[in-house]
Amino acid sequence: MLAGAAGKQYLVYWGTYTTKLTRFANGESKGIYVSRFDGETGKLSTPELAAETKSPSYLALHPNGRFLYAANELGPEDTEISTSIGYLTAFAIDKASGKLTELNRSSAKGLMPCHLNLDKTGGMVAAANWASGSTVSIPVGKDGKLGEAATVYQHAGERSGGKPGAKVEVHCHSVTYTPDNRFLIATDTGLNKVFVHRIDAGKGSFTPHNPPFLGLKHQANPRQFRFHPNGKWAYVANESGPGCTMLRYDTARGVFEEGPTGRTVPESYREPMTCAEVEVHPSGEYVYVSNRGHNSIAAMRIDPATGAPSLIETFALGGSNPRSFNIDPSGRFLIAMLQRVNAIVPLRIDRATGKLSRYAENMALPAPVCAKFVAMG
């Protein structure tokens, strides 16, 4: 448990899909919602609308805790999803009420931005454009407002581990800054690669590193990516199927090496499924992965010597499409979201074993996708 985290009070902001498309949502959501969270009991208040905005599928918090950013996965016209240009929106947080005030918007210069993150200084935000397969960076002002795009990097090339000349798609799915704030990491599910870019936080820009990517040897389709607290290991949720791949990170050279993959469902399960979200426990002892199709959260133990993940259990969520989840700052609670059945699932983490259990009833929220904790103090 993180010192001082238990017992604190938090706001939890929920990203959702608002557009009435069968693939994503029923059209009932209006934007970003907020709940109050008791860090001692895990109690969540009923979500309330914090800001009306179009399909804020993923959220990111500024390091100073005063601003929140959303990846609006559809474009300003809210037209067909295949042709919409997405954008990012900056909000100011009112911690007393939980309400958000829109500051401004900036084009993502690509289709369907599905993930975003800020660097450690708060000087730049990066986003992953899923449909167009590109990574974009945008400077952030001291007032929290977004500037114009500084860098757009279009993913291209052969699929790693695939047959030469085979047709591939490009789908950038996540962006993460390294703990030392030197590099921006972008995963591409279509190319089966993890891209590495050197950042200039002052300019809000980035350039390809040398080497520019890690091409995974096995079929992983890397989706979401998280660093271990030690900064030397990272974990990837594999969209290709039941796997969480560990990567070794050379902090001096900014280079990754592919490590072992742990299975996220029992060996007996052979039905179609994909992994979605991955989160490392604050203690560094466990890593958790959401299994779509199997509709569960995998609890995995991290070998303290090698970093290898191994399955402890899968916890059935009782509903379809666990797109995302998050762990509270104390490491005592895990909040999962079932996108297609409009539900939030509160779970408790057993710190001794890493196993999960329910501690409260599900809560209703239309098409939930993302949860971000914001300390109220």
C-alpha positions in Angstrom: 0.0 0.0 0.0 1.3 3.5 -0.8 2.0 5.5 2.3 -0.8 8.0 3.1 -3.0 6.8 0.2 -5.5 4.8 2.2 -8.2 6.8 3.8 -7.9 9.7 1.4 -10.8 11.1 -0.5 -10.8 11.1 -4.3 -12.8 12.2 -7.3 -13.1 9.5 -10.0 -13.7 10.7 -13.5 -15.3 8.3 -16.0 -14.6 8.4 -19.7 -17.5 7.0 -21.8 -18.8 6.6 -25.4 -21.7 8.9 -26.3 -22.3 8.0 -30.0 -25.2 5.6 -30.7 -23.2 2.9 -32.5 -23.8 -0.8 -31.8 -20.0 -1.4 -31.5 -19.5 1.1 -28.8 -22.6 2.5 -27.0 -26.4 2.9 -26.8 -26.2 6.7 -27.1 -27.3 7.4 -23.5 -24.1 8.9 -22.2 -23.5 12.6 -22.4 -19.7 12.8 -21.7 -17.5 12.7 -18.7 -19.0 11.7 -15.3 -17.6 12.0 -11.8 -18.0 10.0 -8.5 -16.6 10.5 -5.1 -14.4 7.7 -3.8 -13.6 6.9 -0.1 -10.1 5.5 0.0 -10.7 3.8 3.3 -14.0 1.9 2.5 -13.9 2.0 -1.3 -17.4 3.5 -1.4 -18.3 5.2 -4.7 -21.0 7.8 -5.1 -23.5 7.6 -8.0 -21.8 9.0 -11.1 -22.9 12.5 -12.1 -22.3 14.4 -15.3 -19.1 16.5 -14.9 -18.9 17.8 -18.5 -20.8 17.3 -21.7 -18.5 16.3 -24.5 -18.5 13.8 -27.4 -17.1 10.3 -26.8 -14.4 11.1 -24.2 -13.2 7.5 -24.4 -9.9 8.0 -22.5 -8.8 10.5 -19.9 -5.5 11.8 -18.6 -4.6 13.9 -15.5 -2.1 16.8 -15.6 0.7 16.3 -13.1 -0.4 19.3 -11.1 -3.9 17.7 -10.6 -5.7 20.9 -11.8 -6.5 19.8 -15.4 -8.0 16.8 -17.1 -7.7 15.9 -20.7 -10.0 13.7 -22.9 -9.4 11.9 -26.2 -12.6 12.6 -28.1 -12.7 9.5 -30.3 -15.1 11.0 -32.8 -14.6 14.1 -34.8 -16.2 17.6 -34.3 -19.0 16.8 -36.7 -19.8 13.5 -35.1 -20.2 11.8 -38.5 -19.4 8.3 -39.6 -16.7 6.8 -37.4 -14.6 5.9 -40.4 -14.2 9.5 -41.5 -14.3 11.5 -38.4 -11.2 13.5 -37.3 -10.8 13.2 -33.6 -9.6 15.9 -31.1 -8.4 16.4 -27.6 -10.2 18.5 -25.0 -8.7 20.3 -22.0 -10.7 20.8 -18.8 -10.2 22.7 -15.5 -11.1 20.7 -12.4 -13.3 22.1 -9.7 -12.4 19.8 -6.8 -15.2 21.1 -4.6 -18.0 20.2 -7.0 -16.2 17.8 -9.3 -17.4 19.7 -12.3 -15.2 20.3 -15.3 -14.9 23.5 -17.3 -13.8 23.2 -20.9 -10.7 25.2 -21.6 -10.2 24.4 -25.3 -9.8 21.7 -28.0 -7.1 20.7 -30.4 -7.2 18.4 -33.4 -5.6 15.0 -33.0 -4.7 15.1 -36.7 -6.0 11.6 -37.1 -8.9 9.2 -36.9 -10.3 7.9 -33.6 -7.8 9.0 -30.9 -8.4 6.2 -28.3 -5.7 6.9 -25.7 -3.6 9.9 -24.4 -1.0 10.7 -21.7 0.9 13.7 -20.4 4.6 13.9 -19.8 6.0 14.3 -16.3 6.4 18.1 -16.7 2.9 18.6 -18.0 4.3 20.4 -21.0 3.0 18.0 -23.7 0.3 15.5 -24.3 0.5 12.6 -26.7 -2.4 10.7 -28.2 -2.8 7.4 -30.1 -5.0 7.7 -33.3 -6.3 4.2 -33.7 -8.0 4.2 -37.1 -5.3 6.2 -38.9 -2.5 4.5 -37.1 -0.6 7.6 -36.0 0.9 9.2 -32.9 0.4 12.9 -32.3 1.9 15.3 -29.7 0.5 18.7 -28.6 2.1 21.3 -26.4 0.3 22.2 -23.2 0.5 25.8 -21.8 0.9 26.7 -18.1 -2.8 27.6 -18.1 -3.6 24.0 -19.1 -4.7 24.9 -22.6 -3.8 22.8 -25.6 -1.7 24.3 -28.5 -1.6 23.0 -32.1 -0.1 19.6 -32.9 3.7 19.7 -32.9 4.5 16.2 -34.3 2.4 13.7 -36.2 4.1 10.3 -36.7 2.5 8.0 -39.2 3.0 4.3 -38.5 4.0 2.2 -41.5 6.0 -0.8 -42.6 5.9 -4.6 -42.4 4.2 -6.4 -39.6 6.7 -7.8 -37.1 6.7 -11.6 -37.0 4.4 -11.7 -40.1 5.0 -13.0 -43.6 7.0 -10.6 -45.8 4.7 -8.7 -48.2 1.5 -9.7 -46.3 -1.2 -7.0 -46.0 -1.2 -5.3 -42.7 -3.2 -2.6 -40.9 -1.8 0.1 -38.6 -3.6 0.8 -35.3 -1.8 2.9 -32.7 -3.5 2.0 -29.4 -1.6 3.5 -26.5 1.0 6.2 -25.6 3.1 6.1 -22.5 6.1 8.2 -21.3 9.1 6.5 -19.7 9.6 7.1 -16.0 12.7 9.2 -16.7 10.6 11.3 -19.1 13.1 10.9 -22.0 11.0 8.8 -24.3 7.4 8.3 -25.6 6.3 4.7 -26.1 3.5 4.0 -28.6 2.1 0.5 -29.3 0.7 -0.6 -32.6 -1.6 -3.7 -32.7 -1.6 -4.0 -36.4 2.2 -3.8 -36.9 3.0 -5.9 -33.7 5.5 -3.2 -32.7 6.4 -1.0 -29.7 7.6 2.4 -31.1 10.1 4.5 -29.1 10.4 8.3 -29.6 12.7 10.8 -28.0 10.8 13.8 -26.6 11.4 17.5 -26.3 8.9 18.5 -23.6 9.7 22.2 -24.0 8.5 22.1 -27.6 5.9 19.4 -27.1 7.4 17.4 -29.9 9.2 14.1 -30.5 11.5 12.3 -32.9 12.0 8.6 -33.6 14.7 7.0 -31.4 17.4 4.7 -32.7 16.3 1.9 -33.0 12.8 3.3 -33.6 10.8 0.3 -32.4 10.8 -3.2 -30.9 9.3 -5.7 -33.2 7.7 -8.5 -31.2 8.7 -12.0 -32.3 5.4 -13.7 -31.4 1.9 -12.7 -32.3 0.9 -10.3 -29.6 -0.8 -7.2 -31.2 0.4 -5.0 -28.3 -2.5 -2.9 -27.0 -2.1 -1.2 -23.6 1.3 -0.7 -22.0 2.4 -0.1 -18.3 5.7 0.3 -16.6 6.6 -1.6 -13.4 7.4 0.7 -10.4 11.1 -0.3 -10.8 11.2 1.4 -14.2 13.1 -1.5 -15.7 10.1 -3.8 -16.6 7.0 -3.1 -18.6 3.8 -5.1 -19.3 1.7 -5.3 -22.5 -1.9 -6.5 -22.9 -1.9 -8.6 -26.0 -5.0 -8.0 -28.3 -4.2 -11.2 -30.2 -5.4 -13.4 -27.4 -4.8 -14.5 -23.8 -1.4 -13.0 -23.1 0.5 -10.4 -21.0 4.0 -9.9 -22.3 6.8 -8.6 -20.1 9.4 -6.3 -21.7 12.8 -5.4 -20.3 13.8 -1.8 -20.5 17.4 -0.6 -20.8 17.1 2.9 -19.2 20.5 4.1 -20.4 19.9 3.3 -24.1 16.1 3.6 -24.3 15.8 0.1 -25.8 13.3 -2.7 -25.0 13.9 -6.5 -25.1 11.0 -8.9 -25.3 10.5 -11.1 -22.3 8.2 -13.9 -21.3 4.4 -14.0 -21.9 2.0 -15.2 -19.2 -1.3 -16.6 -20.1 -4.3 -14.6 -18.8 -6.9 -17.4 -18.8 -6.7 -21.0 -17.8 -5.2 -23.5 -20.3 -8.6 -25.2 -20.7 -10.2 -22.0 -22.2 -10.0 -22.1 -26.0 -12.7 -19.7 -27.1 -12.0 -16.5 -29.0 -10.9 -13.6 -26.7 -8.7 -10.5 -26.6 -6.9 -8.7 -23.8 -7.6 -5.0 -23.4 -6.3 -3.1 -20.3 -3.3 -3.8 -18.2 -2.4 -2.2 -14.8 0.6 -3.0 -12.5 -0.2 -3.0 -8.8 1.5 0.0 -6.9 3.5 -2.6 -4.9 5.0 -4.1 -8.0 3.9 -7.6 -6.9 1.0 -8.1 -9.3 -0.2 -7.2 -12.7 -3.9 -7.3 -13.8 -5.3 -7.7 -17.3 -8.8 -7.5 -18.6 -10.1 -10.4 -20.8 -12.7 -9.6 -23.4 -14.7 -12.6 -24.5 -13.7 -14.5 -21.3 -15.2 -11.4 -19.5 -12.8 -11.5 -16.6 -9.9 -9.8 -14.9 -6.7 -11.8 -14.7 -4.7 -11.5 -11.5 -1.0 -12.3 -12.2 2.0 -12.6 -9.9 5.2 -10.9 -10.9 8.4 -12.8 -10.3 10.5 -10.5 -8.2 13.7 -11.8 -9.7 12.8 -12.0 -13.4 9.6 -9.9 -13.8 7.8 -12.8 -15.5 4.0 -12.7 -15.0 2.1 -15.9 -14.0 -1.6 -16.4 -13.6 -3.0 -16.5 -10.0 -6.7 -16.5 -11.0 -9.3 -15.1 -13.3 -12.2 -13.2 -11.7 -15.5 -13.4 -13.7 -17.2 -10.0 -13.9 -20.6 -11.3 -14.9 -21.0 -9.0 -17.9 -19.7 -8.3 -21.4 -16.7 -6.4 -22.6 -14.4 -5.4 -19.7 -12.7 -2.7 -21.8 -10.9 -1.0 -19.0 -10.3 -0.8 -15.2 -8.1 1.0 -12.8 -6.5 0.5 -9.4 -6.9 3.1 -6.6 -3.7 4.8 -5.4 -3.6 2.7 -2.2 -3.6 -0.6 -4.1 -6.6 -1.9 -2.1 -9.4 -1.6 -4.7 -9.8 -2.3 -8.4 -12.7 -0.7 -10.3 -13.7 -2.5 -13.5 -16.0 -1.2 -16.3 -18.3 -3.3 -18.5 -18.7 -1.3 -21.6 -21.6 -3.2 -23.3 -23.8 -3.7 -20.2 -23.3 -0.1 -18.8 -21.8 -1.2 -15.5 -19.1 -0.3 -13.0 -17.8 -3.3 -11.0 -16.1 -2.4 -7.6 -13.6 -5.1 -6.5 -11.2 -5.5 -3.5 -7.6 -6.6 -3.9 -6.2 -9.0 -1.3 -2.8 -7.6 -0.7 -1.4 -11.0 0.5 -2.5 -13.0 -2.5 -3.4 -10.6 -5.2 -6.9 -12.1 -5.6 -10.0 -10.1 -6.2 -13.4 -10.1 -4.5 -16.6 -8.1 -4.8 -17.3 -5.6 -2.0 -20.2 -3.6 -3.4 -23.0 -3.9 -5.9 -22.5 -2.9 -9.6 -23.2 0.8 -10.4 -24.9 1.9 -13.6 -23.1 4.1 -16.1 -23.6 4.2 -19.9 -20.8 2.7 -21.9 -17.9 3.3 -19.4 -14.4 3.1 -20.8 -12.0 4.7 -18.5 -11.5 5.7 -14.8 -9.1 8.3 -13.4 -8.5 9.0 -9.7 -7.9 12.6 -8.6 -7.0 13.4 -5.0 -9.3 16.0 -3.4 -6.7 17.2 -0.9 
